[in-house]
Structures are given as C-alpha cells and as structure tokens.
Amino acid sequence: MEKSEIIEMAKNYLCPGKIDTFGQIGIDLVIGKRKGPYIFDHDGKKLIDLRINGGTFNLGHRPPELIQVLVSALEKTDIGNHHFASEARAVLARKLAENTPGDLHYTVFASGGSEAVDIAVKTARWATKRKKILSLDKGYHGSTGISGNLGDPNNAQFFLSRGAEDEYQHLPFNDLAAMEKILSQKQTAAVILETIPATYGFPLPKDGYLTGVRELCDHYGTLGSVAKNISRTKRSFRRKIYAA
C-alpha cells in the first residue's frame, strides 16, 4: 500500500487526532521495519528511535534473543489458563521472589501496566482500610478506571470518570510540605509517583525528596502500615508496598 493510503486509513478508522496533529507539523511517518534502536519509514528511510515508545521497547525493537525465546515458547505453550498451575509462571514467580529486594514472596501477574497499578491500589486499600491514593499533578499511571484517576484529572473528567477527592488527590512534585499536609490526615492508603515524572516534563527530584517521601509514608502509616496489616492478616502479601 502507498504511504498516503495508509495514513488516510489510519485517519478514518484509527487515530484521527494524532494524524491531524502530526500532519500540522509536517510528520507523515508510517512505521515499517524495526530493528534494535532503529525504525524504518514505510518507504525504507532509516531513523533512530530516540524515544523507544515510552519504555515499551526498552530492550530495543525486535531483539533477536527475545524473539528466539518467544518463538521457542510458542512451539509448545500459549498464554495458558490462569486457574491452573503453570511451570513457566511458577518459575518466574520464584525468580522474582529470589531476586527482588525486600520481602517479596507472592506475585500477581497482570496483562499490562494499567492493570498492575489497579491491582496495587486495590491491595493497598484492602490492607490499610484507607481509600485515598496520592499522586502527582500531570502524572500518568495508566488508562483504566483506577489508574486513569491517578493521572491528570482533566483526562479522567473528559470520560466522565473522575473520582471523588476522598479517593484521589494530586500534589506538585518536589513538595514535601504539601505531601506531609495530606499524609498527616492519615487517610491515604498509598503514594504513587515516577522518580522522574515523564508527563510532568522530566523534572529531577531535589536532593532528599524521594527519601523524604519514603520517610513520610512510614511516619504516617500510609505504606509502612500496609506491610504491618498484611503480615497480620495474610501471608500472601508479606512484601512491604513502598510505592503502588
């Protein structure tokens, strides 16, 4: 197919807003072949992918080792049935427990980042019996119901799914005073943030900020109490949840 035909099809059936936006700044990229740090235009022009799609391809595009493992696995297995034990999942869970710092014992696998965040938030709420989740202004943690509310409230409001203030609250990055004011109310189940927030413009944390967040959570029982409650009620959640 011609590049123009693909772009028109994407505009009509897939992502009209993105096509219009890129068109306004003169970008008509249609991705073809991909390899390592490179992507190739539909017409064969070689480009360096400096973004690697927000971490999705942090091993590069189509790494040979990963392709070999996937092809080999698909010769005898598929995604499987989560109701039954699986050698692959069991071995992976054991290796995660053995190699992850802290007290991780059990693992819950998810299909993507948004679902993983949802699971973490629900776990934190169950363990602390608190409802509020604290995140940063303009953050991004996913696009599902719970994870979407952790990001920019305007995005959630666009879909009429914005949560109540007693459920989700946002505050500026690098502001420990603002965080302590909220955590001191002892209503927050968990704090979730990126160490270098991408959708916030990639600001760097001030010296002591991340350590300060950890100390505030411990002091006010936001996440430290998660571990205590978990260890008392169910061994399957022994790991301290330091960040949702």
PyRosetta script that sets phi, psi and omega in degrees:
from pyrosetta import init, pose_from_sequence

init()
pose = pose_from_sequence("MEKSEIIEMAKNYLCPGKIDTFGQIGIDLVIGKRKGPYIFDHDGKKLIDLRINGGTFNLGHRPPELIQVLVSALEKTDIGNHHFASEARAVLARKLAENTPGDLHYTVFASGGSEAVDIAVKTARWATKRKKILSLDKGYHGSTGISGNLGDPNNAQFFLSRGAEDEYQHLPFNDLAAMEKILSQKQTAAVILETIPATYGFPLPKDGYLTGVRELCDHYGTLGSVAKNISRTKRSFRRKIYAA")
pose.set_psi(1, 149.5)
pose.set_omega(1, 176.3)
pose.set_phi(2, -73.8)
pose.set_psi(2, 151.7)
pose.set_omega(2, -179.4)
pose.set_phi(3, -57.8)
pose.set_psi(3, -45.1)
pose.set_omega(3, -178.4)
pose.set_phi(4, -60.8)
pose.set_psi(4, -35.5)
pose.set_omega(4, 179.2)
pose.set_phi(5, -67.7)
pose.set_psi(5, -40.9)
pose.set_omega(5, 178.6)
pose.set_phi(6, -64.6)
pose.set_psi(6, -44.0)
pose.set_omega(6, -179.8)
pose.set_phi(7, -62.4)
pose.set_psi(7, -42.2)
pose.set_omega(7, 179.4)
pose.set_phi(8, -64.9)
pose.set_psi(8, -38.7)
pose.set_omega(8, 178.7)
pose.set_phi(9, -65.9)
pose.set_psi(9, -42.3)
pose.set_omega(9, 177.9)
pose.set_phi(10, -63.4)
pose.set_psi(10, -37.7)
pose.set_omega(10, 179.1)
pose.set_phi(11, -66.6)
pose.set_psi(11, -39.0)
pose.set_omega(11, -176.2)
pose.set_phi(12, -79.7)
pose.set_psi(12, -31.0)
pose.set_omega(12, -170.3)
pose.set_phi(13, -123.2)
pose.set_psi(13, -7.2)
pose.set_omega(13, -171.2)
pose.set_phi(14, -129.1)
pose.set_psi(14, -67.5)
pose.set_omega(14, -171.1)
pose.set_phi(15, -143.2)
pose.set_psi(15, 71.5)
pose.set_omega(15, -176.8)
pose.set_phi(16, -59.5)
pose.set_psi(16, -38.3)
pose.set_omega(16, -178.4)
pose.set_phi(17, -62.9)
pose.set_psi(17, -45.1)
pose.set_omega(17, -179.5)
pose.set_phi(18, -66.7)
pose.set_psi(18, -41.1)
pose.set_omega(18, 179.1)
pose.set_phi(19, -61.7)
pose.set_psi(19, -43.1)
pose.set_omega(19, 178.9)
pose.set_phi(20, -64.2)
pose.set_psi(20, -43.8)
pose.set_omega(20, -178.1)
pose.set_phi(21, -63.5)
pose.set_psi(21, -48.3)
pose.set_omega(21, 179.1)
pose.set_phi(22, -66.1)
pose.set_psi(22, -34.2)
pose.set_omega(22, 178.3)
pose.set_phi(23, -63.7)
pose.set_psi(23, -35.2)
pose.set_omega(23, -179.3)
pose.set_phi(24, -66.9)
pose.set_psi(24, -24.8)
pose.set_omega(24, 179.2)
pose.set_phi(25, -107.5)
pose.set_psi(25, 15.1)
pose.set_omega(25, 171.7)
pose.set_phi(26, 80.1)
pose.set_psi(26, 22.2)
pose.set_omega(26, 178.8)
pose.set_phi(27, -104.2)
pose.set_psi(27, 120.0)
pose.set_omega(27, 178.9)
pose.set_phi(28, -122.9)
pose.set_psi(28, 39.3)
pose.set_omega(28, -174.8)
pose.set_phi(29, -71.2)
pose.set_psi(29, 128.2)
pose.set_omega(29, 168.6)
pose.set_phi(30, -120.4)
pose.set_psi(30, 115.7)
pose.set_omega(30, -172.4)
pose.set_phi(31, -75.8)
pose.set_psi(31, 132.4)
pose.set_omega(31, 175.7)
pose.set_phi(32, -112.5)
pose.set_psi(32, -115.9)
pose.set_omega(32, -179.0)
pose.set_phi(33, -64.8)
pose.set_psi(33, 147.1)
pose.set_omega(33, 177.5)
pose.set_phi(34, -134.3)
pose.set_psi(34, 141.9)
pose.set_omega(34, -179.9)
pose.set_phi(35, -161.4)
pose.set_psi(35, 121.1)
pose.set_omega(35, 178.1)
pose.set_phi(36, 58.5)
pose.set_psi(36, -126.9)
pose.set_omega(36, 179.4)
pose.set_phi(37, -87.0)
pose.set_psi(37, 7.2)
pose.set_omega(37, -173.2)
pose.set_phi(38, -110.8)
pose.set_psi(38, 146.6)
pose.set_omega(38, 166.7)
pose.set_phi(39, -125.9)
pose.set_psi(39, 153.2)
pose.set_omega(39, -178.9)
pose.set_phi(40, -119.3)
pose.set_psi(40, 134.1)
pose.set_omega(40, 175.4)
pose.set_phi(41, -62.6)
pose.set_psi(41, 160.5)
pose.set_omega(41, 178.6)
pose.set_phi(42, -55.6)
pose.set_psi(42, -28.2)
pose.set_omega(42, 180.0)
pose.set_phi(43, -89.4)
pose.set_psi(43, 1.7)
pose.set_omega(43, 175.8)
pose.set_phi(44, 100.0)
pose.set_psi(44, -0.8)
pose.set_omega(44, -180.0)
pose.set_phi(45, -70.1)
pose.set_psi(45, 129.0)
pose.set_omega(45, -176.6)
pose.set_phi(46, -86.5)
pose.set_psi(46, 130.0)
pose.set_omega(46, -179.4)
pose.set_phi(47, -130.3)
pose.set_psi(47, 150.0)
pose.set_omega(47, 174.4)
pose.set_phi(48, -91.4)
pose.set_psi(48, 125.0)
pose.set_omega(48, 179.1)
pose.set_phi(49, -86.5)
pose.set_psi(49, 98.0)
pose.set_omega(49, -177.5)
pose.set_phi(50, -81.7)
pose.set_psi(50, -12.2)
pose.set_omega(50, -177.8)
pose.set_phi(51, -99.3)
pose.set_psi(51, -32.0)
pose.set_omega(51, -177.2)
pose.set_phi(52, 53.9)
pose.set_psi(52, 32.9)
pose.set_omega(52, 171.0)
pose.set_phi(53, 57.1)
pose.set_psi(53, 46.2)
pose.set_omega(53, 173.1)
pose.set_phi(54, 65.2)
pose.set_psi(54, 26.3)
pose.set_omega(54, 176.0)
pose.set_phi(55, 101.4)
pose.set_psi(55, -13.1)
pose.set_omega(55, 179.6)
pose.set_phi(56, -59.6)
pose.set_psi(56, -35.3)
pose.set_omega(56, -178.7)
pose.set_phi(57, -113.7)
pose.set_psi(57, 49.7)
pose.set_omega(57, -177.6)
pose.set_phi(58, -70.2)
pose.set_psi(58, -7.7)
pose.set_omega(58, 171.5)
pose.set_phi(59, -100.6)
pose.set_psi(59, 7.6)
pose.set_omega(59, -176.6)
pose.set_phi(60, 91.9)
pose.set_psi(60, 173.5)
pose.set_omega(60, 178.4)
pose.set_phi(61, -84.2)
pose.set_psi(61, 127.6)
pose.set_omega(61, 174.1)
pose.set_phi(62, 51.3)
pose.set_psi(62, 53.6)
pose.set_omega(62, 178.5)
pose.set_phi(63, -61.2)
pose.set_psi(63, 130.5)
pose.set_omega(63, -174.8)
pose.set_phi(64, -56.0)
pose.set_psi(64, -40.0)
pose.set_omega(64, -178.2)
pose.set_phi(65, -62.5)
pose.set_psi(65, -43.0)
pose.set_omega(65, -178.9)
pose.set_phi(66, -68.9)
pose.set_psi(66, -40.7)
pose.set_omega(66, 177.8)
pose.set_phi(67, -60.1)
pose.set_psi(67, -42.9)
pose.set_omega(67, -179.6)
pose.set_phi(68, -61.6)
pose.set_psi(68, -43.6)
pose.set_omega(68, 179.8)
pose.set_phi(69, -64.5)
pose.set_psi(69, -43.7)
pose.set_omega(69, -178.6)
pose.set_phi(70, -64.6)
pose.set_psi(70, -45.2)
pose.set_omega(70, 179.7)
pose.set_phi(71, -62.6)
pose.set_psi(71, -42.8)
pose.set_omega(71, 179.8)
pose.set_phi(72, -63.0)
pose.set_psi(72, -41.4)
pose.set_omega(72, -178.7)
pose.set_phi(73, -67.0)
pose.set_psi(73, -40.3)
pose.set_omega(73, -177.0)
pose.set_phi(74, -71.0)
pose.set_psi(74, -10.8)
pose.set_omega(74, 176.0)
pose.set_phi(75, -69.2)
pose.set_psi(75, -21.2)
pose.set_omega(75, -178.1)
pose.set_phi(76, -136.2)
pose.set_psi(76, -13.7)
pose.set_omega(76, -178.5)
pose.set_phi(77, -135.0)
pose.set_psi(77, 169.4)
pose.set_omega(77, 171.1)
pose.set_phi(78, -139.4)
pose.set_psi(78, -157.7)
pose.set_omega(78, -175.8)
pose.set_phi(79, -65.4)
pose.set_psi(79, -23.2)
pose.set_omega(79, 172.8)
pose.set_phi(80, 83.1)
pose.set_psi(80, -168.7)
pose.set_omega(80, 179.7)
pose.set_phi(81, -122.3)
pose.set_psi(81, 118.4)
pose.set_omega(81, -171.6)
pose.set_phi(82, -70.1)
pose.set_psi(82, -9.2)
pose.set_omega(82, -179.8)
pose.set_phi(83, -74.9)
pose.set_psi(83, -20.8)
pose.set_omega(83, -173.7)
pose.set_phi(84, -116.7)
pose.set_psi(84, 159.3)
pose.set_omega(84, 178.8)
pose.set_phi(85, -66.3)
pose.set_psi(85, 145.6)
pose.set_omega(85, 178.5)
pose.set_phi(86, -135.1)
pose.set_psi(86, 134.4)
pose.set_omega(86, 179.5)
pose.set_phi(87, -59.2)
pose.set_psi(87, -45.5)
pose.set_omega(87, -176.7)
pose.set_phi(88, -62.3)
pose.set_psi(88, -46.3)
pose.set_omega(88, -179.3)
pose.set_phi(89, -68.2)
pose.set_psi(89, -39.4)
pose.set_omega(89, -179.4)
pose.set_phi(90, -64.5)
pose.set_psi(90, -44.2)
pose.set_omega(90, 179.7)
pose.set_phi(91, -64.7)
pose.set_psi(91, -42.5)
pose.set_omega(91, 179.4)
pose.set_phi(92, -63.2)
pose.set_psi(92, -43.3)
pose.set_omega(92, 179.1)
pose.set_phi(93, -61.7)
pose.set_psi(93, -40.8)
pose.set_omega(93, 178.7)
pose.set_phi(94, -64.3)
pose.set_psi(94, -42.8)
pose.set_omega(94, -179.8)
pose.set_phi(95, -65.0)
pose.set_psi(95, -37.1)
pose.set_omega(95, 176.4)
pose.set_phi(96, -62.8)
pose.set_psi(96, -42.6)
pose.set_omega(96, 179.3)
pose.set_phi(97, -63.9)
pose.set_psi(97, -37.5)
pose.set_omega(97, -176.8)
pose.set_phi(98, -76.1)
pose.set_psi(98, -27.3)
pose.set_omega(98, -171.3)
pose.set_phi(99, -112.6)
pose.set_psi(99, -4.5)
pose.set_omega(99, -179.8)
pose.set_phi(100, -91.4)
pose.set_psi(100, 131.1)
pose.set_omega(100, 178.0)
pose.set_phi(101, -60.7)
pose.set_psi(101, 152.3)
pose.set_omega(101, 178.5)
pose.set_phi(102, 94.9)
pose.set_psi(102, -148.6)
pose.set_omega(102, -170.4)
pose.set_phi(103, -116.3)
pose.set_psi(103, 30.9)
pose.set_omega(103, -179.3)
pose.set_phi(104, -63.3)
pose.set_psi(104, 131.2)
pose.set_omega(104, 177.2)
pose.set_phi(105, -125.4)
pose.set_psi(105, -57.4)
pose.set_omega(105, 179.5)
pose.set_phi(106, -99.1)
pose.set_psi(106, 154.2)
pose.set_omega(106, 178.9)
pose.set_phi(107, -129.4)
pose.set_psi(107, 138.3)
pose.set_omega(107, 171.3)
pose.set_phi(108, -111.6)
pose.set_psi(108, 118.4)
pose.set_omega(108, -179.2)
pose.set_phi(109, -84.9)
pose.set_psi(109, 144.8)
pose.set_omega(109, 179.5)
pose.set_phi(110, -128.6)
pose.set_psi(110, 162.4)
pose.set_omega(110, -177.0)
pose.set_phi(111, -82.7)
pose.set_psi(111, -12.5)
pose.set_omega(111, -179.6)
pose.set_phi(112, -173.6)
pose.set_psi(112, 177.3)
pose.set_omega(112, -176.4)
pose.set_phi(113, -63.0)
pose.set_psi(113, -41.8)
pose.set_omega(113, -179.0)
pose.set_phi(114, -60.6)
pose.set_psi(114, -45.1)
pose.set_omega(114, 179.8)
pose.set_phi(115, -66.4)
pose.set_psi(115, -38.0)
pose.set_omega(115, 178.6)
pose.set_phi(116, -61.9)
pose.set_psi(116, -41.2)
pose.set_omega(116, 178.0)
pose.set_phi(117, -65.3)
pose.set_psi(117, -42.5)
pose.set_omega(117, 177.5)
pose.set_phi(118, -57.8)
pose.set_psi(118, -44.4)
pose.set_omega(118, 179.7)
pose.set_phi(119, -62.5)
pose.set_psi(119, -43.1)
pose.set_omega(119, -179.4)
pose.set_phi(120, -63.1)
pose.set_psi(120, -42.6)
pose.set_omega(120, -179.7)
pose.set_phi(121, -65.3)
pose.set_psi(121, -45.1)
pose.set_omega(121, 179.5)
pose.set_phi(122, -63.3)
pose.set_psi(122, -38.5)
pose.set_omega(122, 178.6)
pose.set_phi(123, -64.3)
pose.set_psi(123, -44.0)
pose.set_omega(123, 179.7)
pose.set_phi(124, -63.6)
pose.set_psi(124, -41.2)
pose.set_omega(124, 179.3)
pose.set_phi(125, -65.9)
pose.set_psi(125, -42.1)
pose.set_omega(125, 179.3)
pose.set_phi(126, -62.7)
pose.set_psi(126, -41.5)
pose.set_omega(126, -174.1)
pose.set_phi(127, -73.6)
pose.set_psi(127, -39.4)
pose.set_omega(127, -175.5)
pose.set_phi(128, -92.8)
pose.set_psi(128, -16.5)
pose.set_omega(128, -173.1)
pose.set_phi(129, 60.2)
pose.set_psi(129, 26.2)
pose.set_omega(129, 173.6)
pose.set_phi(130, -111.7)
pose.set_psi(130, 159.9)
pose.set_omega(130, -171.8)
pose.set_phi(131, -110.3)
pose.set_psi(131, -35.6)
pose.set_omega(131, -170.0)
pose.set_phi(132, -74.0)
pose.set_psi(132, 138.9)
pose.set_omega(132, 173.7)
pose.set_phi(133, -119.8)
pose.set_psi(133, 129.9)
pose.set_omega(133, -175.8)
pose.set_phi(134, -104.7)
pose.set_psi(134, 130.2)
pose.set_omega(134, 178.1)
pose.set_phi(135, -141.3)
pose.set_psi(135, 179.4)
pose.set_omega(135, -174.5)
pose.set_phi(136, -92.7)
pose.set_psi(136, 153.3)
pose.set_omega(136, 172.0)
pose.set_phi(137, -56.1)
pose.set_psi(137, 138.6)
pose.set_omega(137, 174.6)
pose.set_phi(138, 62.7)
pose.set_psi(138, 16.8)
pose.set_omega(138, 179.4)
pose.set_phi(139, -74.7)
pose.set_psi(139, 171.2)
pose.set_omega(139, 175.1)
pose.set_phi(140, -143.1)
pose.set_psi(140, 124.9)
pose.set_omega(140, -179.6)
pose.set_phi(141, -133.2)
pose.set_psi(141, 8.9)
pose.set_omega(141, 178.2)
pose.set_phi(142, 141.4)
pose.set_psi(142, -178.8)
pose.set_omega(142, -173.5)
pose.set_phi(143, -126.4)
pose.set_psi(143, 8.3)
pose.set_omega(143, 176.7)
pose.set_phi(144, -83.5)
pose.set_psi(144, -174.7)
pose.set_omega(144, -175.4)
pose.set_phi(145, -60.3)
pose.set_psi(145, -52.7)
pose.set_omega(145, -178.9)
pose.set_phi(146, -73.7)
pose.set_psi(146, -52.9)
pose.set_omega(146, -176.2)
pose.set_phi(147, -62.1)
pose.set_psi(147, -33.1)
pose.set_omega(147, 178.2)
pose.set_phi(148, -64.6)
pose.set_psi(148, -33.9)
pose.set_omega(148, 178.8)
pose.set_phi(149, -73.0)
pose.set_psi(149, -16.7)
pose.set_omega(149, 178.5)
pose.set_phi(150, -78.3)
pose.set_psi(150, -17.3)
pose.set_omega(150, -179.6)
pose.set_phi(151, -91.7)
pose.set_psi(151, -155.1)
pose.set_omega(151, -178.4)
pose.set_phi(152, -58.7)
pose.set_psi(152, 121.2)
pose.set_omega(152, -179.0)
pose.set_phi(153, -57.6)
pose.set_psi(153, -29.2)
pose.set_omega(153, 179.4)
pose.set_phi(154, -62.8)
pose.set_psi(154, -35.6)
pose.set_omega(154, 178.6)
pose.set_phi(155, -67.0)
pose.set_psi(155, -41.5)
pose.set_omega(155, 178.1)
pose.set_phi(156, -66.9)
pose.set_psi(156, -39.8)
pose.set_omega(156, -179.7)
pose.set_phi(157, -64.1)
pose.set_psi(157, -32.0)
pose.set_omega(157, 179.6)
pose.set_phi(158, -57.3)
pose.set_psi(158, -33.9)
pose.set_omega(158, -179.8)
pose.set_phi(159, -101.3)
pose.set_psi(159, 14.5)
pose.set_omega(159, 179.0)
pose.set_phi(160, 56.4)
pose.set_psi(160, 37.3)
pose.set_omega(160, -178.1)
pose.set_phi(161, -125.0)
pose.set_psi(161, 17.8)
pose.set_omega(161, -178.2)
pose.set_phi(162, -66.9)
pose.set_psi(162, 130.7)
pose.set_omega(162, -178.4)
pose.set_phi(163, -79.6)
pose.set_psi(163, 167.3)
pose.set_omega(163, 179.8)
pose.set_phi(164, -73.4)
pose.set_psi(164, 159.6)
pose.set_omega(164, -176.9)
pose.set_phi(165, -65.0)
pose.set_psi(165, -27.0)
pose.set_omega(165, 179.0)
pose.set_phi(166, -76.6)
pose.set_psi(166, -5.0)
pose.set_omega(166, 178.4)
pose.set_phi(167, -103.6)
pose.set_psi(167, -40.3)
pose.set_omega(167, -175.7)
pose.set_phi(168, -137.5)
pose.set_psi(168, 134.8)
pose.set_omega(168, 176.4)
pose.set_phi(169, -141.1)
pose.set_psi(169, 144.2)
pose.set_omega(169, -176.2)
pose.set_phi(170, -119.4)
pose.set_psi(170, 150.5)
pose.set_omega(170, 179.3)
pose.set_phi(171, -147.9)
pose.set_psi(171, 163.8)
pose.set_omega(171, -177.2)
pose.set_phi(172, -68.8)
pose.set_psi(172, 153.8)
pose.set_omega(172, 174.2)
pose.set_phi(173, -72.3)
pose.set_psi(173, 149.5)
pose.set_omega(173, 176.6)
pose.set_phi(174, 65.7)
pose.set_psi(174, 23.5)
pose.set_omega(174, -178.5)
pose.set_phi(175, -121.0)
pose.set_psi(175, 88.0)
pose.set_omega(175, -179.0)
pose.set_phi(176, -69.3)
pose.set_psi(176, -31.4)
pose.set_omega(176, 179.6)
pose.set_phi(177, -63.8)
pose.set_psi(177, -43.7)
pose.set_omega(177, 178.5)
pose.set_phi(178, -64.1)
pose.set_psi(178, -38.8)
pose.set_omega(178, 179.3)
pose.set_phi(179, -66.8)
pose.set_psi(179, -43.3)
pose.set_omega(179, -179.7)
pose.set_phi(180, -63.7)
pose.set_psi(180, -35.8)
pose.set_omega(180, 179.5)
pose.set_phi(181, -59.8)
pose.set_psi(181, -37.5)
pose.set_omega(181, -179.8)
pose.set_phi(182, -79.7)
pose.set_psi(182, -47.3)
pose.set_omega(182, -176.2)
pose.set_phi(183, -65.7)
pose.set_psi(183, -28.9)
pose.set_omega(183, -178.5)
pose.set_phi(184, -65.3)
pose.set_psi(184, -16.8)
pose.set_omega(184, 176.8)
pose.set_phi(185, -76.0)
pose.set_psi(185, -11.4)
pose.set_omega(185, 176.8)
pose.set_phi(186, 55.3)
pose.set_psi(186, 44.3)
pose.set_omega(186, 176.4)
pose.set_phi(187, -120.4)
pose.set_psi(187, -0.5)
pose.set_omega(187, -173.8)
pose.set_phi(188, -96.3)
pose.set_psi(188, 126.3)
pose.set_omega(188, 179.6)
pose.set_phi(189, -79.5)
pose.set_psi(189, -41.2)
pose.set_omega(189, -174.9)
pose.set_phi(190, -155.7)
pose.set_psi(190, 154.9)
pose.set_omega(190, 172.3)
pose.set_phi(191, -112.9)
pose.set_psi(191, 131.4)
pose.set_omega(191, 177.3)
pose.set_phi(192, -126.8)
pose.set_psi(192, 130.2)
pose.set_omega(192, 179.5)
pose.set_phi(193, -158.7)
pose.set_psi(193, 158.1)
pose.set_omega(193, 171.7)
pose.set_phi(194, -90.1)
pose.set_psi(194, 140.1)
pose.set_omega(194, 179.6)
pose.set_phi(195, -63.1)
pose.set_psi(195, -34.3)
pose.set_omega(195, 171.2)
pose.set_phi(196, -128.9)
pose.set_psi(196, 95.9)
pose.set_omega(196, -170.9)
pose.set_phi(197, -66.1)
pose.set_psi(197, 116.6)
pose.set_omega(197, -175.8)
pose.set_phi(198, -68.1)
pose.set_psi(198, -53.0)
pose.set_omega(198, -176.8)
pose.set_phi(199, -75.4)
pose.set_psi(199, -1.8)
pose.set_omega(199, 175.0)
pose.set_phi(200, -92.7)
pose.set_psi(200, -4.0)
pose.set_omega(200, -180.0)
pose.set_phi(201, 103.9)
pose.set_psi(201, 15.9)
pose.set_omega(201, 178.7)
pose.set_phi(202, 60.0)
pose.set_psi(202, 43.3)
pose.set_omega(202, 174.3)
pose.set_phi(203, -72.6)
pose.set_psi(203, 149.0)
pose.set_omega(203, 177.8)
pose.set_phi(204, -89.6)
pose.set_psi(204, 144.4)
pose.set_omega(204, 177.8)
pose.set_phi(205, -68.6)
pose.set_psi(205, 142.8)
pose.set_omega(205, 175.4)
pose.set_phi(206, -67.9)
pose.set_psi(206, 156.7)
pose.set_omega(206, 177.2)
pose.set_phi(207, -55.3)
pose.set_psi(207, 125.7)
pose.set_omega(207, 177.1)
pose.set_phi(208, 87.7)
pose.set_psi(208, -4.8)
pose.set_omega(208, -175.8)
pose.set_phi(209, -66.3)
pose.set_psi(209, -52.8)
pose.set_omega(209, -176.8)
pose.set_phi(210, -64.6)
pose.set_psi(210, -39.0)
pose.set_omega(210, 175.1)
pose.set_phi(211, -62.6)
pose.set_psi(211, -39.1)
pose.set_omega(211, 178.8)
pose.set_phi(212, -64.4)
pose.set_psi(212, -39.3)
pose.set_omega(212, 176.6)
pose.set_phi(213, -60.7)
pose.set_psi(213, -45.8)
pose.set_omega(213, 178.7)
pose.set_phi(214, -58.0)
pose.set_psi(214, -45.3)
pose.set_omega(214, -177.4)
pose.set_phi(215, -67.0)
pose.set_psi(215, -38.8)
pose.set_omega(215, 178.4)
pose.set_phi(216, -65.1)
pose.set_psi(216, -42.0)
pose.set_omega(216, 178.4)
pose.set_phi(217, -61.2)
pose.set_psi(217, -44.1)
pose.set_omega(217, 178.6)
pose.set_phi(218, -62.7)
pose.set_psi(218, -43.8)
pose.set_omega(218, -174.4)
pose.set_phi(219, -65.3)
pose.set_psi(219, -41.0)
pose.set_omega(219, -175.2)
pose.set_phi(220, -99.2)
pose.set_psi(220, 9.8)
pose.set_omega(220, 173.6)
pose.set_phi(221, 72.8)
pose.set_psi(221, 18.1)
pose.set_omega(221, -177.1)
pose.set_phi(222, -69.5)
pose.set_psi(222, -48.4)
pose.set_omega(222, 180.0)
pose.set_phi(223, -119.8)
pose.set_psi(223, -30.0)
pose.set_omega(223, 176.9)
pose.set_phi(224, -61.3)
pose.set_psi(224, -37.6)
pose.set_omega(224, 179.9)
pose.set_phi(225, -70.8)
pose.set_psi(225, -20.3)
pose.set_omega(225, 176.2)
pose.set_phi(226, -59.3)
pose.set_psi(226, -47.5)
pose.set_omega(226, -178.6)
pose.set_phi(227, -62.7)
pose.set_psi(227, -40.3)
pose.set_omega(227, -177.8)
pose.set_phi(228, -66.5)
pose.set_psi(228, -47.0)
pose.set_omega(228, 179.8)
pose.set_phi(229, -63.7)
pose.set_psi(229, -40.4)
pose.set_omega(229, -178.8)
pose.set_phi(230, -63.6)
pose.set_psi(230, -45.5)
pose.set_omega(230, -176.3)
pose.set_phi(231, -66.1)
pose.set_psi(231, -26.7)
pose.set_omega(231, 179.1)
pose.set_phi(232, -79.6)
pose.set_psi(232, -30.4)
pose.set_omega(232, -169.3)
pose.set_phi(233, -104.8)
pose.set_psi(233, -32.3)
pose.set_omega(233, -176.0)
pose.set_phi(234, -159.5)
pose.set_psi(234, 117.5)
pose.set_omega(234, -176.5)
pose.set_phi(235, -62.9)
pose.set_psi(235, -21.2)
pose.set_omega(235, -176.7)
pose.set_phi(236, -66.9)
pose.set_psi(236, -9.6)
pose.set_omega(236, 177.6)
pose.set_phi(237, -124.3)
pose.set_psi(237, 47.9)
pose.set_omega(237, -175.6)
pose.set_phi(238, -69.2)
pose.set_psi(238, -26.8)
pose.set_omega(238, -174.0)
pose.set_phi(239, -66.8)
pose.set_psi(239, 138.8)
pose.set_omega(239, 173.3)
pose.set_phi(240, -68.0)
pose.set_psi(240, 130.0)
pose.set_omega(240, 178.0)
pose.set_phi(241, -94.5)
pose.set_psi(241, 97.3)
pose.set_omega(241, -178.0)
pose.set_phi(242, -84.3)
pose.set_psi(242, -27.2)
pose.set_omega(242, 176.1)
pose.set_phi(243, -149.6)
pose.set_psi(243, 132.7)
pose.set_omega(243, -176.6)
pose.set_phi(244, -64.0)
pose.dump_pdb("model.pdb")
